[in-house]
C-alpha cells in the first residue's frame, strides 16, 4: 500500500498517469471516494498514461465510457447501480474478457463483482484542493 498527497487536480492526474503506465491489459482499478474527490481526474490521468488522446468525463448517466487508442480504457461509474448484479447485467464479464484496463468509480456499490486481484485506489478530500490518494495492489516505482 502506498499513500500520496496531491495538492491539485494536475497532480492527481499525474498520479493516475503513473499508475496506468504500469498496468497490464485486463487490470481492474476499483476506485473509492466521495463525490468530488477526484476520481474522474485520476481516470483522466490514466488515459493520458495509456497514450490515449481523448476527452475523459464521468459516465454517471451512461454507466460506461470506452476510450480507444494504443491501449483500451473502459471507464465505469457505478453511482447509480444498486449492486453487482446490475453490473453483470450490462456485460461486466465481457468487458473483462476484452483485455482492456477497467477503471471503476463508486466501487463500493459493486464489491461483489471483484475477484480480489483489483488495484484499489482510495481518494480522500483533505481540503478544497488537497487529496490523500492510497493505492493498494500496484506499485508506481
N, C-alpha and C positions, 0 to 999 in steps of 0.2 A: 504494500500500500504506500502510495506517495501523496503528499499534500503540497499544494501550490497556492500562493496568494496572487490573484490577478487584481491589478489596480484600475483596469478599464476594459472596455469591450475588445479593444485591439489585442490586449494581452490574452484575453480569454480565447479569441480566435487563434492566436499564435499557438496556444497550448493544444487546441483541437487539431491544428495542422501537424504539430509534432507527433501527436498520438497517431493520427491517420497514416503518416508516412511509414510507420512501423507495423500497421495492422495487416494481417494476411487477408486474402479474399475469404469471404464466409464468416468473418468476425462479426459478433453482435456486441454493440455498445449500448448497455442499459443505462439510461440517464435519469437522475433523480434531482429534484429541486423545485422550489416554489415558483409560482407564476412570476415571470420577470427576472428569474435568477441568472439567465444567460445560456440556457440550453441551446437555443437556436443559434446564438452567436458561436457557441462551441462547434455545432454542426457546420456552420458556415466555414469555420477554420478547417474542419475535417475535409470538406470538399476541396478547399484550396490545397491542402496537404496531399490529396489524392490526384492532383493535377487537373481538377475539374474547373472549368471556367463557366460558371452558371450562377444565376440568382437563386440563393437559398432562402426560403421562407418557411415558416412553420405550417405544417399541413393540418392545422387544427380542424378545419371543416372537411378536408378531403381525406383525412386519415393518413394517406401515403403520398409522398413525392419521390419521384425517381430522377436521379441525376446521372446522366450517361457521359462517358468520355473514355480516357485511357483505362480508368477503373470505374466500377459502378457503385454508387452510393444510394441506398434506399433509406428514406427518412420517414419515420413513423411518429405520429402524435397520438398517444393513447388517452388523452384527457377525456374524451367523450365516450370511451368504451367502459363497460361495467365489469369486464373480466376477460380472461384469456380465451374463453370460448368464442367471443366475438372476433378476436384476433385470428384464431384458426379459421373462422368462417370467411374472412377476407383473403385467405390463402397464405398465411404465415409460413407454413412449411414449404410452399412453392417459392416464396421469396428466399428462404434459407437455402434451398437447393440450387439457386442461381449462382451462388458463389460471390455475391455482392457483399459489401460491408453494410450492415444494417444498424442504423442509429435510431434508438427508440426513446422518445421523450415520454415522460409520465409512466415510467416502467412499473411503478408501484401498482398501477391498475391492472397489470397483466403478468404478475410474478410467476404464475404457473406455466407461462409459455417459455420460460428459460430453462436451460438444461444444466446450469452450474458452471459453464465454461465461458460465460459472457464477461466482457470488460465492464466494470461498474464505475460510472462517473457520477459523483455527487457534487452539486454546486450549491453552496450556501452563501446567502447575501450577508455581508458584514457591514456594508454601508451602501449609499446610493451607487457607488462605483466599485467598491472592493468586493471580491468574491474569494471564498476558500473553495478550492477545487480538489477533491480527493479522487484518485484513480486507483482502482483495485483490479488486478488481473492483467496488467500490462506495465512495462517499464518504458520510460521515454529516453533513457540514457543509451 
